[in-house]
Every structure is written in C-alpha cells, then in structure tokens.
C-alpha cells in the first residue's frame, strides 16, 4: 500500500471498534476505540487496513456494506 495511514485512539460510540476516513490526498485516517485492549486494537487496525487494501473507499466500489464487511472479515 502506498497510502499513508494515520491512527488516532479516541472514544468511539459503543459497539464501534474502528472508523476509517479517506482523505482527499489519498491517505487515510483510522480512529480506534481507546477502550479496546491491545489485542483488540491490533485486530481493529488490521480490519481497517483490509477495507483500505480491498478498495472499499474507492469511488468505483460497487459492493454493499454487507459484502464489504464480509470481505474485510474473511476475504
């Protein structure tokens, strides 16, 4: 991956482990819930990176949210 990924640990709403925001410059910001354990943080970061790697934020991505989540979990 050529993109830069910036990571911040913040308090996210209950049940949300991470959130990815694509930036206009082609980079990404990943927000990870600060309440997670170290292992859960690693898993959340890996999950976010899979969304980026599989192009889920690309304008031409035609997958449904369910398909994207399946791919990010099991792809």
Protein Blocks (a to p, Z undefined) as FASTA:
>chain_A
ZZdcddddddddehiabdcdddfkopacddddfkbcfklmmmmmmmmmmmmmnopmgfkl
cbdfklmmmmmmmZZ
